[in-house]
């Protein structure tokens, strides 16, 4: 039996962050199915690709990440979204968590810690969905 | 013209500024975020039972 790779969409307006996270996620045996450089594109690619995981920045052109997440979660309540951002004021964190973000990672988090958080969050999410 | 600084008054003003800081603007650490997520998880568990 082959295990399907976790399909990931990365949304960040900074190209070097997308490149970095693509390498990180590929290293975690995930398949990066799309890269969005703004919130609007994130919503469009999400609807088209239906990824298992969306890594989402907040401050982006056209549509902010929190607005994009709100739109995605209202259409797909089971969407698995992790915020990856340098915005860390209490109001923004609270808003994203209330809207349904599975986790919220500060961009200054060391990569090893970041990977650990993503893995643990994904495992918890799968358990709550009753998957293995 | 020389200025005279009242150190005690300055310290009082700093204290007042810190007290008046809006908690919503406070930067959250990854640990703070983890705690907030745990609170959400516990609240969801509480709703289910």
N, CA and C atoms of all chains as a GROMACS GRO file, in nm:
protein
  543
    1UNK      N    1   0.085  -0.119   0.000
    1UNK     CA    2   0.000   0.000   0.000
    1UNK      C    3   0.089   0.126   0.000
    2UNK      N    4   0.059   0.220  -0.086
    2UNK     CA    5   0.138   0.342  -0.086
    2UNK      C    6   0.068   0.450  -0.006
    3UNK      N    7   0.144   0.526   0.070
    3UNK     CA    8   0.086   0.634   0.148
    3UNK      C    9   0.094   0.763   0.067
    4UNK      N   10  -0.020   0.826   0.055
    4UNK     CA   11  -0.024   0.951  -0.022
    4UNK      C   12   0.048   1.062   0.054
    5UNK      N   13   0.124   1.141  -0.020
    5UNK     CA   14   0.193   1.252   0.045
    5UNK      C   15   0.093   1.361   0.083
    6UNK      N   16   0.123   1.432   0.191
    6UNK     CA   17   0.039   1.544   0.232
    6UNK      C   18   0.059   1.657   0.131
    7UNK      N   19  -0.052   1.708   0.078
    7UNK     CA   20  -0.046   1.810  -0.026
    7UNK      C   21  -0.054   1.949   0.039
    8UNK      N   22   0.042   2.034   0.004
    8UNK     CA   23   0.056   2.163   0.074
    8UNK      C   24   0.047   2.281  -0.024
    9UNK      N   25  -0.021   2.384   0.020
    9UNK     CA   26  -0.022   2.512  -0.052
    9UNK      C   27   0.050   2.615   0.037
   10UNK      N   28   0.143   2.688  -0.023
   10UNK     CA   29   0.217   2.790   0.053
   10UNK      C   30   0.176   2.928   0.001
   11UNK      N   31   0.129   3.013   0.092
   11UNK     CA   32   0.089   3.148   0.052
   11UNK      C   33   0.171   3.251   0.128
   12UNK      N   34   0.255   3.322   0.055
   12UNK     CA   35   0.338   3.426   0.115
   12UNK      C   36   0.383   3.520   0.003
   13UNK      N   37   0.378   3.649   0.030
   13UNK     CA   38   0.417   3.744  -0.076
   13UNK      C   39   0.569   3.752  -0.093
   14UNK      N   40   0.643   3.697   0.002
   14UNK     CA   41   0.789   3.702  -0.008
   14UNK      C   42   0.841   3.573  -0.073
   15UNK      N   43   0.903   3.590  -0.189
   15UNK     CA   44   0.951   3.476  -0.266
   15UNK      C   45   1.048   3.388  -0.190
   16UNK      N   46   1.138   3.450  -0.110
   16UNK     CA   47   1.238   3.368  -0.040
   16UNK      C   48   1.173   3.283   0.069
   17UNK      N   49   1.063   3.333   0.127
   17UNK     CA   50   0.992   3.253   0.228
   17UNK      C   51   0.925   3.133   0.160
   18UNK      N   52   0.864   3.157   0.043
   18UNK     CA   53   0.801   3.046  -0.030
   18UNK      C   54   0.905   2.940  -0.065
   19UNK      N   55   1.020   2.987  -0.111
   19UNK     CA   56   1.127   2.893  -0.149
   19UNK      C   57   1.173   2.812  -0.027
   20UNK      N   58   1.192   2.884   0.084
   20UNK     CA   59   1.237   2.817   0.207
   20UNK      C   60   1.133   2.714   0.254
   21UNK      N   61   1.007   2.757   0.258
   21UNK     CA   62   0.904   2.667   0.310
   21UNK      C   63   0.878   2.550   0.215
   22UNK      N   64   0.900   2.573   0.086
   22UNK     CA   65   0.886   2.464  -0.010
   22UNK      C   66   0.992   2.356   0.021
   23UNK      N   67   1.114   2.403   0.047
   23UNK     CA   68   1.222   2.308   0.080
   23UNK      C   69   1.191   2.237   0.212
   24UNK      N   70   1.141   2.312   0.309
   24UNK     CA   71   1.109   2.252   0.440
   24UNK      C   72   1.000   2.146   0.426
   25UNK      N   73   0.894   2.180   0.353
   25UNK     CA   74   0.781   2.088   0.341
   25UNK      C   75   0.817   1.966   0.255
   26UNK      N   76   0.896   1.989   0.153
   26UNK     CA   77   0.940   1.875   0.070
   26UNK      C   78   1.026   1.782   0.156
   27UNK      N   79   1.110   1.842   0.240
   27UNK     CA   80   1.193   1.764   0.332
   27UNK      C   81   1.110   1.686   0.433
   28UNK      N   82   0.988   1.730   0.457
   28UNK     CA   83   0.898   1.660   0.550
   28UNK      C   84   0.809   1.560   0.474
   29UNK      N   85   0.850   1.529   0.353
   29UNK     CA   86   0.781   1.431   0.269
   29UNK      C   87   0.641   1.478   0.225
   30UNK      N   88   0.627   1.608   0.209
   30UNK     CA   89   0.501   1.664   0.162
   30UNK      C   90   0.516   1.702   0.014
   31UNK      N   91   0.402   1.716  -0.052
   31UNK     CA   92   0.405   1.759  -0.191
   31UNK      C   93   0.350   1.902  -0.198
   32UNK      N   94   0.430   1.995  -0.245
   32UNK     CA   95   0.383   2.134  -0.255
   32UNK      C   96   0.306   2.148  -0.388
   33UNK      N   97   0.175   2.166  -0.376
   33UNK     CA   98   0.088   2.167  -0.495
   33UNK      C   99   0.063   2.308  -0.547
   34UNK      N  100   0.108   2.408  -0.471
   34UNK     CA  101   0.088   2.544  -0.520
   34UNK      C  102   0.158   2.646  -0.435
   35UNK      N  103   0.185   2.760  -0.497
   35UNK     CA  104   0.244   2.873  -0.425
   35UNK      C  105   0.164   2.997  -0.462
   36UNK      N  106   0.117   3.069  -0.361
   36UNK     CA  107   0.040   3.191  -0.385
   36UNK      C  108   0.118   3.310  -0.332
   37UNK      N  109   0.114   3.420  -0.408
   37UNK     CA  110   0.190   3.538  -0.364
   37UNK      C  111   0.099   3.647  -0.306
   38UNK      N  112  -0.031   3.619  -0.300
   38UNK     CA  113  -0.124   3.710  -0.232
   38UNK      C  114  -0.245   3.631  -0.183
   39UNK      N  115  -0.328   3.698  -0.103
   39UNK     CA  116  -0.442   3.630  -0.042
   39UNK      C  117  -0.545   3.583  -0.143
   40UNK      N  118  -0.566   3.664  -0.247
   40UNK     CA  119  -0.665   3.628  -0.350
   40UNK      C  120  -0.622   3.501  -0.422
   41UNK      N  121  -0.493   3.498  -0.456
   41UNK     CA  122  -0.441   3.380  -0.526
   41UNK      C  123  -0.448   3.256  -0.435
   42UNK      N  124  -0.427   3.278  -0.306
   42UNK     CA  125  -0.434   3.166  -0.210
   42UNK      C  126  -0.574   3.103  -0.213
   43UNK      N  127  -0.677   3.188  -0.214
   43UNK     CA  128  -0.815   3.138  -0.217
   43UNK      C  129  -0.839   3.061  -0.348
   44UNK      N  130  -0.794   3.119  -0.460
   44UNK     CA  131  -0.817   3.057  -0.591
   44UNK      C  132  -0.747   2.922  -0.602
   45UNK      N  133  -0.619   2.919  -0.563
   45UNK     CA  134  -0.544   2.792  -0.574
   45UNK      C  135  -0.600   2.689  -0.476
   46UNK      N  136  -0.642   2.736  -0.359
   46UNK     CA  137  -0.700   2.642  -0.261
   46UNK      C  138  -0.821   2.572  -0.321
   47UNK      N  139  -0.911   2.651  -0.381
   47UNK     CA  140  -1.035   2.593  -0.438
   47UNK      C  141  -1.003   2.496  -0.551
   48UNK      N  142  -0.899   2.526  -0.625
   48UNK     CA  143  -0.862   2.442  -0.740
   48UNK      C  144  -0.790   2.314  -0.696
   49UNK      N  145  -0.698   2.328  -0.604
   49UNK     CA  146  -0.612   2.215  -0.566
   49UNK      C  147  -0.661   2.136  -0.445
   50UNK      N  148  -0.742   2.200  -0.363
   50UNK     CA  149  -0.789   2.139  -0.238
   50UNK      C  150  -0.675   2.070  -0.160
   51UNK      N  151  -0.576   2.150  -0.118
   51UNK     CA  152  -0.462   2.090  -0.047
   51UNK      C  153  -0.502   2.040   0.092
   52UNK      N  154  -0.418   1.952   0.147
   52UNK     CA  155  -0.444   1.904   0.284
   52UNK      C  156  -0.406   2.011   0.385
   53UNK      N  157  -0.306   2.090   0.349
   53UNK     CA  158  -0.253   2.191   0.442
   53UNK      C  159  -0.226   2.322   0.369
   54UNK      N  160  -0.267   2.430   0.432
   54UNK     CA  161  -0.237   2.564   0.378
   54UNK      C  162  -0.150   2.637   0.479
   55UNK      N  163  -0.031   2.677   0.434
   55UNK     CA  164   0.056   2.762   0.516
   55UNK      C  165   0.033   2.904   0.471
   56UNK      N  166  -0.013   2.988   0.562
   56UNK     CA  167  -0.066   3.118   0.521
   56UNK      C  168  -0.004   3.236   0.596
   57UNK      N  169   0.050   3.328   0.519
   57UNK     CA  170   0.104   3.452   0.575
   57UNK      C  171  -0.013   3.548   0.602
   58UNK      N  172   0.007   3.652   0.679
   58UNK     CA  173  -0.102   3.748   0.704
   58UNK      C  174  -0.090   3.871   0.614
   59UNK      N  175   0.020   3.943   0.625
   59UNK     CA  176   0.032   4.066   0.547
   59UNK      C  177   0.068   4.036   0.402
   60UNK      N  178  -0.033   4.042   0.316
   60UNK     CA  179  -0.011   4.015   0.173
   60UNK      C  180  -0.093   4.113   0.090
   61UNK      N  181  -0.054   4.136  -0.035
   61UNK     CA  182  -0.133   4.226  -0.120
   61UNK      C  183  -0.269   4.166  -0.157
   62UNK      N  184  -0.355   4.251  -0.210
   62UNK     CA  185  -0.491   4.218  -0.258
   62UNK      C  186  -0.584   4.168  -0.148
   63UNK      N  187  -0.540   4.070  -0.074
   63UNK     CA  188  -0.623   4.018   0.036
   63UNK      C  189  -0.530   3.966   0.144
   64UNK      N  190  -0.554   4.007   0.268
   64UNK     CA  191  -0.469   3.959   0.378
   64UNK      C  192  -0.498   3.811   0.406
   65UNK      N  193  -0.402   3.747   0.472
   65UNK     CA  194  -0.417   3.605   0.502
   65UNK      C  195  -0.537   3.574   0.589
   66UNK      N  196  -0.564   3.659   0.687
   66UNK     CA  197  -0.679   3.630   0.776
   66UNK      C  198  -0.811   3.640   0.699
   67UNK      N  199  -0.819   3.735   0.604
   67UNK     CA  200  -0.940   3.745   0.522
   67UNK      C  201  -0.952   3.624   0.429
   68UNK      N  202  -0.838   3.583   0.374
   68UNK     CA  203  -0.836   3.465   0.285
   68UNK      C  204  -0.881   3.342   0.363
   69UNK      N  205  -0.830   3.328   0.486
   69UNK     CA  206  -0.867   3.211   0.567
   69UNK      C  207  -1.017   3.212   0.598
   70UNK      N  208  -1.069   3.329   0.632
   70UNK     CA  209  -1.212   3.340   0.663
   70UNK      C  210  -1.296   3.291   0.545
   71UNK      N  211  -1.254   3.333   0.426
   71UNK     CA  212  -1.327   3.293   0.304
   71UNK      C  213  -1.316   3.141   0.281
   72UNK      N  214  -1.196   3.089   0.297
   72UNK     CA  215  -1.173   2.946   0.273
   72UNK      C  216  -1.250   2.863   0.375
   73UNK      N  217  -1.241   2.902   0.504
   73UNK     CA  218  -1.308   2.821   0.608
   73UNK      C  219  -1.460   2.830   0.598
   74UNK      N  220  -1.511   2.944   0.549
   74UNK     CA  221  -1.658   2.950   0.535
   74UNK      C  222  -1.705   2.855   0.425
   75UNK      N  223  -1.622   2.834   0.323
   75UNK     CA  224  -1.658   2.739   0.216
   75UNK      C  225  -1.618   2.596   0.250
   76UNK      N  226  -1.506   2.582   0.320
   76UNK     CA  227  -1.453   2.449   0.352
   76UNK      C  228  -1.419   2.444   0.501
   77UNK      N  229  -1.518   2.417   0.587
   77UNK     CA  230  -1.496   2.423   0.732
   77UNK      C  231  -1.387   2.328   0.782
   78UNK      N  232  -1.357   2.222   0.705
   78UNK     CA  233  -1.253   2.129   0.749
   78UNK      C  234  -1.114   2.166   0.700
   79UNK      N  235  -1.101   2.282   0.638
   79UNK     CA  236  -0.969   2.323   0.585
   79UNK      C  237  -0.867   2.328   0.698
   80UNK      N  238  -0.748   2.281   0.666
   80UNK     CA  239  -0.641   2.278   0.766
   80UNK      C  240  -0.544   2.391   0.734
   81UNK      N  241  -0.550   2.496   0.816
   81UNK     CA  242  -0.472   2.617   0.789
   81UNK      C  243  -0.378   2.647   0.906
   82UNK      N  244  -0.251   2.667   0.872
   82UNK     CA  245  -0.154   2.711   0.973
   82UNK      C  246  -0.104   2.849   0.930
   83UNK      N  247  -0.116   2.945   1.020
   83UNK     CA  248  -0.065   3.079   0.991
   83UNK      C  249   0.086   3.077   1.012
   84UNK      N  250   0.157   3.139   0.919
   84UNK     CA  251   0.303   3.150   0.931
   84UNK      C  252   0.336   3.295   0.903
   85UNK      N  253   0.363   3.370   1.009
   85UNK     CA  254   0.366   3.515   0.993
   85UNK      C  255   0.460   3.582   1.092
   86UNK      N  256   0.498   3.704   1.059
   86UNK     CA  257   0.578   3.781   1.155
   86UNK      C  258   0.488   3.871   1.240
   87UNK      N  259   0.358   3.871   1.209
   87UNK     CA  260   0.262   3.948   1.289
   87UNK      C  261   0.230   3.865   1.413
   88UNK      N  262   0.253   3.922   1.533
   88UNK     CA  263   0.228   3.839   1.650
   88UNK      C  264   0.160   3.917   1.763
   89UNK      N  265   0.088   4.024   1.729
   89UNK     CA  266   0.015   4.093   1.834
   89UNK      C  267  -0.106   4.009   1.874
   90UNK      N  268  -0.148   4.026   2.000
   90UNK     CA  269  -0.252   3.940   2.056
   90UNK      C  270  -0.381   3.942   1.973
   91UNK      N  271  -0.416   4.059   1.925
   91UNK     CA  272  -0.542   4.073   1.851
   91UNK      C  273  -0.540   3.986   1.724
   92UNK      N  274  -0.428   3.990   1.651
   92UNK     CA  275  -0.418   3.911   1.527
   92UNK      C  276  -0.418   3.762   1.556
   93UNK      N  277  -0.343   3.722   1.658
   93UNK     CA  278  -0.336   3.580   1.693
   93UNK      C  279  -0.476   3.530   1.732
   94UNK      N  280  -0.541   3.607   1.820
   94UNK     CA  281  -0.674   3.570   1.869
   94UNK      C  282  -0.773   3.558   1.752
   95UNK      N  283  -0.766   3.656   1.663
   95UNK     CA  284  -0.859   3.658   1.549
   95UNK      C  285  -0.841   3.533   1.463
   96UNK      N  286  -0.717   3.499   1.432
   96UNK     CA  287  -0.691   3.383   1.345
   96UNK      C  288  -0.731   3.253   1.413
   97UNK      N  289  -0.703   3.243   1.542
   97UNK     CA  290  -0.738   3.121   1.615
   97UNK      C  291  -0.890   3.108   1.626
   98UNK      N  292  -0.957   3.220   1.648
   98UNK     CA  293  -1.103   3.217   1.656
   98UNK      C  294  -1.164   3.182   1.520
   99UNK      N  295  -1.103   3.231   1.413
   99UNK     CA  296  -1.155   3.202   1.279
   99UNK      C  297  -1.137   3.055   1.241
  100UNK      N  298  -1.042   2.988   1.308
  100UNK     CA  299  -1.027   2.845   1.281
  100UNK      C  300  -0.889   2.799   1.239
  101UNK      N  301  -0.788   2.885   1.253
  101UNK     CA  302  -0.652   2.841   1.220
  101UNK      C  303  -0.613   2.726   1.312
  102UNK      N  304  -0.552   2.623   1.256
  102UNK     CA  305  -0.511   2.507   1.336
  102UNK      C  306  -0.391   2.542   1.424
  103UNK      N  307  -0.308   2.633   1.376
  103UNK     CA  308  -0.196   2.681   1.457
  103UNK      C  309  -0.149   2.815   1.402
  104UNK      N  310  -0.059   2.875   1.476
  104UNK     CA  311  -0.011   3.009   1.441
  104UNK      C  312   0.138   3.011   1.472
  105UNK      N  313   0.219   3.018   1.368
  105UNK     CA  314   0.364   3.009   1.389
  105UNK      C  315   0.430   3.142   1.356
  106UNK      N  316   0.510   3.188   1.448
  106UNK     CA  317   0.588   3.311   1.424
  106UNK      C  318   0.702   3.276   1.328
  107UNK      N  319   0.729   3.369   1.236
  107UNK     CA  320   0.834   3.342   1.138
  107UNK      C  321   0.974   3.336   1.199
  108UNK      N  322   0.988   3.393   1.319
  108UNK     CA  323   1.121   3.389   1.380
  108UNK      C  324   1.143   3.260   1.460
  109UNK      N  325   1.050   3.167   1.449
  109UNK     CA  326   1.065   3.038   1.516
  109UNK      C  327   1.174   2.956   1.445
  110UNK      N  328   1.266   2.895   1.519
  110UNK     CA  329   1.370   2.814   1.453
  110UNK      C  330   1.307   2.703   1.368
  111UNK      N  331   1.373   2.670   1.257
  111UNK     CA  332   1.316   2.573   1.162
  111UNK      C  333   1.282   2.437   1.224
  112UNK      N  334   1.369   2.389   1.312
  112UNK     CA  335   1.343   2.258   1.374
  112UNK      C  336   1.215   2.263   1.457
  113UNK      N  337   1.197   2.374   1.528
  113UNK     CA  338   1.077   2.393   1.610
  113UNK      C  339   0.954   2.408   1.519
  114UNK      N  340   0.972   2.481   1.409
  114UNK     CA  341   0.864   2.503   1.314
  114UNK      C  342   0.813   2.369   1.259
  115UNK      N  343   0.908   2.283   1.220
  115UNK     CA  344   0.872   2.151   1.165
  115UNK      C  345   0.798   2.068   1.269
  116UNK      N  346   0.847   2.077   1.393
  116UNK     CA  347   0.785   2.001   1.503
  116UNK      C  348   0.639   2.048   1.522
  117UNK      N  349   0.619   2.179   1.520
  117UNK     CA  350   0.484   2.233   1.540
  117UNK      C  351   0.392   2.188   1.426
  118UNK      N  352   0.443   2.197   1.302
  118UNK     CA  353   0.361   2.157   1.187
  118UNK      C  354   0.323   2.010   1.197
  119UNK      N  355   0.422   1.926   1.230
  119UNK     CA  356   0.397   1.781   1.239
  119UNK      C  357   0.295   1.751   1.349
  120UNK      N  358   0.315   1.810   1.467
  120UNK     CA  359   0.224   1.784   1.580
  120UNK      C  360   0.083   1.834   1.549
  121UNK      N  361   0.075   1.951   1.486
  121UNK     CA  362  -0.057   2.008   1.456
  121UNK      C  363  -0.129   1.920   1.355
  122UNK      N  364  -0.054   1.872   1.256
  122UNK     CA  365  -0.112   1.785   1.153
  122UNK      C  366  -0.162   1.654   1.215
  123UNK      N  367  -0.081   1.597   1.306
  123UNK     CA  368  -0.121   1.472   1.373
  123UNK      C  369  -0.248   1.493   1.455
  124UNK      N  370  -0.253   1.602   1.530
  124UNK     CA  371  -0.372   1.632   1.611
  124UNK      C  372  -0.494   1.651   1.522
  125UNK      N  373  -0.474   1.721   1.412
  125UNK     CA  374  -0.585   1.748   1.320
  125UNK      C  375  -0.640   1.617   1.262
  126UNK      N  376  -0.549   1.527   1.224
  126UNK     CA  377  -0.592   1.398   1.168
  126UNK      C  378  -0.668   1.317   1.272
  127UNK      N  379  -0.620   1.322   1.397
  127UNK     CA  380  -0.688   1.248   1.504
  127UNK      C  381  -0.830   1.300   1.523
  128UNK      N  382  -0.845   1.433   1.521
  128UNK     CA  383  -0.979   1.489   1.543
  128UNK      C  384  -1.072   1.457   1.426
  129UNK      N  385  -1.012   1.432   1.309
  129UNK     CA  386  -1.095   1.393   1.194
  129UNK      C  387  -1.118   1.242   1.188
  130UNK      N  388  -1.058   1.174   1.288
  130UNK     CA  389  -1.077   1.029   1.296
  130UNK      C  390  -0.993   0.952   1.197
  131UNK      N  391  -0.886   1.014   1.144
  131UNK     CA  392  -0.797   0.942   1.055
  131UNK      C  393  -0.683   0.883   1.135
  132UNK      N  394  -0.606   0.798   1.071
  132UNK     CA  395  -0.493   0.736   1.140
  132UNK      C  396  -0.382   0.835   1.163
  133UNK      N  397   2.017   7.813   2.735
  133UNK     CA  398   1.920   7.781   2.840
  133UNK      C  399   1.934   7.633   2.879
  134UNK      N  400   1.947   7.609   3.006
  134UNK     CA  401   1.966   7.469   3.048
  134UNK      C  402   1.832   7.408   3.091
  135UNK      N  403   1.820   7.275   3.070
  135UNK     CA  404   1.700   7.204   3.111
  135UNK      C  405   1.727   7.128   3.240
  136UNK      N  406   1.628   7.124   3.327
  136UNK     CA  407   1.644   7.044   3.448
  136UNK      C  408   1.551   6.923   3.436
  137UNK      N  409   1.605   6.805   3.461
  137UNK     CA  410   1.527   6.683   3.451
  137UNK      C  411   1.488   6.633   3.589
  138UNK      N  412   1.364   6.604   3.605
  138UNK     CA  413   1.317   6.545   3.730
  138UNK      C  414   1.308   6.394   3.709
  139UNK      N  415   1.408   6.323   3.761
  139UNK     CA  416   1.417   6.179   3.738
  139UNK      C  417   1.294   6.104   3.791
  140UNK      N  418   1.247   6.145   3.910
  140UNK     CA  419   1.130   6.078   3.967
  140UNK      C  420   1.007   6.094   3.879
  141UNK      N  421   0.993   6.215   3.825
  141UNK     CA  422   0.877   6.242   3.740
  141UNK      C  423   0.887   6.158   3.611
  142UNK      N  424   1.007   6.148   3.560
  142UNK     CA  425   1.027   6.070   3.437
  142UNK      C  426   0.992   5.924   3.460
  143UNK      N  427   1.036   5.870   3.576
  143UNK     CA  428   1.007   5.730   3.608
  143UNK      C  429   0.857   5.707   3.623
  144UNK      N  430   0.790   5.804   3.685
  144UNK     CA  431   0.646   5.795   3.701
  144UNK      C  432   0.577   5.788   3.564
  145UNK      N  433   0.625   5.872   3.473
  145UNK     CA  434   0.566   5.876   3.338
  145UNK      C  435   0.587   5.745   3.263
  146UNK      N  436   0.706   5.688   3.281
  146UNK     CA  437   0.734   5.558   3.217
  146UNK      C  438   0.639   5.452   3.270
  147UNK      N  439   0.621   5.451   3.403
  147UNK     CA  440   0.531   5.354   3.467
  147UNK      C  441   0.390   5.370   3.413
  148UNK      N  442   0.344   5.494   3.403
  148UNK     CA  443   0.208   5.521   3.353
  148UNK      C  444   0.193   5.472   3.210
  149UNK      N  445   0.296   5.495   3.128
  149UNK     CA  446   0.292   5.449   2.989
  149UNK      C  447   0.280   5.298   2.981
  150UNK      N  448   0.358   5.231   3.067
  150UNK     CA  449   0.355   5.084   3.064
  150UNK      C  450   0.220   5.031   3.108
  151UNK      N  451   0.161   5.095   3.211
  151UNK     CA  452   0.031   5.050   3.260
  151UNK      C  453  -0.078   5.071   3.156
  152UNK      N  454  -0.061   5.179   3.081
  152UNK     CA  455  -0.164   5.214   2.983
  152UNK      C  456  -0.150   5.140   2.851
  153UNK      N  457  -0.045   5.055   2.838
  153UNK     CA  458  -0.022   4.982   2.714
  153UNK      C  459  -0.140   4.891   2.681
  154UNK      N  460  -0.188   4.897   2.558
  154UNK     CA  461  -0.303   4.817   2.519
  154UNK      C  462  -0.264   4.669   2.512
  155UNK      N  463  -0.330   4.583   2.593
  155UNK     CA  464  -0.291   4.440   2.592
  155UNK      C  465  -0.310   4.375   2.456
  156UNK      N  466  -0.403   4.427   2.375
  156UNK     CA  467  -0.427   4.369   2.242
  156UNK      C  468  -0.306   4.387   2.150
  157UNK      N  469  -0.223   4.490   2.182
  157UNK     CA  470  -0.106   4.517   2.098
  157UNK      C  471   0.017   4.442   2.147
  158UNK      N  472   0.002   4.369   2.257
  158UNK     CA  473   0.115   4.297   2.315
  158UNK      C  474   0.161   4.186   2.220
  159UNK      N  475   0.293   4.178   2.202
  159UNK     CA  476   0.347   4.072   2.117
  159UNK      C  477   0.335   3.938   2.189
  160UNK      N  478   0.292   3.836   2.118
  160UNK     CA  479   0.278   3.705   2.180
  160UNK      C  480   0.394   3.614   2.140
  161UNK      N  481   0.446   3.541   2.236
  161UNK     CA  482   0.553   3.445   2.207
  161UNK      C  483   0.489   3.316   2.155
  162UNK      N  484   0.572   3.226   2.102
  162UNK     CA  485   0.519   3.098   2.055
  162UNK      C  486   0.456   3.020   2.170
  163UNK      N  487   0.510   3.037   2.290
  163UNK     CA  488   0.454   2.971   2.409
  163UNK      C  489   0.316   3.027   2.443
  164UNK      N  490   0.302   3.161   2.433
  164UNK     CA  491   0.171   3.224   2.459
  164UNK      C  492   0.067   3.169   2.362
  165UNK      N  493   0.110   3.154   2.235
  165UNK     CA  494   0.019   3.105   2.130
  165UNK      C  495  -0.024   2.962   2.161
  166UNK      N  496   0.074   2.882   2.206
  166UNK     CA  497   0.045   2.743   2.241
  166UNK      C  498  -0.060   2.736   2.352
  167UNK      N  499  -0.043   2.825   2.452
  167UNK     CA  500  -0.139   2.829   2.563
  167UNK      C  501  -0.278   2.865   2.513
  168UNK      N  502  -0.283   2.962   2.421
  168UNK     CA  503  -0.412   3.006   2.367
  168UNK      C  504  -0.480   2.892   2.290
  169UNK      N  505  -0.400   2.815   2.215
  169UNK     CA  506  -0.454   2.702   2.140
  169UNK      C  507  -0.506   2.593   2.234
  170UNK      N  508  -0.432   2.571   2.345
  170UNK     CA  509  -0.476   2.471   2.443
  170UNK      C  510  -0.608   2.512   2.507
  171UNK      N  511  -0.621   2.641   2.534
  171UNK     CA  512  -0.746   2.693   2.591
  171UNK      C  513  -0.861   2.666   2.495
  172UNK      N  514  -0.836   2.688   2.364
  172UNK     CA  515  -0.941   2.664   2.264
  172UNK      C  516  -0.979   2.516   2.261
  173UNK      N  517  -0.875   2.431   2.266
  173UNK     CA  518  -0.897   2.287   2.262
  173UNK      C  519  -0.980   2.242   2.383
  174UNK      N  520  -0.944   2.293   2.501
  174UNK     CA  521  -1.017   2.258   2.623
  174UNK      C  522  -1.161   2.308   2.618
  175UNK      N  523  -1.179   2.427   2.562
  175UNK     CA  524  -1.315   2.482   2.550
  175UNK      C  525  -1.398   2.396   2.456
  176UNK      N  526  -1.336   2.348   2.348
  176UNK     CA  527  -1.408   2.262   2.253
  176UNK      C  528  -1.445   2.128   2.318
  177UNK      N  529  -1.350   2.074   2.398
  177UNK     CA  530  -1.376   1.948   2.469
  177UNK      C  531  -1.491   1.966   2.566
  178UNK      N  532  -1.491   2.081   2.635
  178UNK     CA  533  -1.596   2.112   2.732
  178UNK      C  534  -1.733   2.118   2.668
  179UNK      N  535  -1.736   2.170   2.545
  179UNK     CA  536  -1.864   2.182   2.472
  179UNK      C  537  -1.919   2.045   2.435
  180UNK      N  538  -1.824   1.953   2.398
  180UNK     CA  539  -1.865   1.821   2.352
  180UNK      C  540  -1.921   1.735   2.463
  181UNK      N  541  -1.866   1.753   2.588
  181UNK     CA  542  -1.911   1.666   2.698
  181UNK      C  543  -2.040   1.716   2.759
   0.00000   0.00000   0.00000
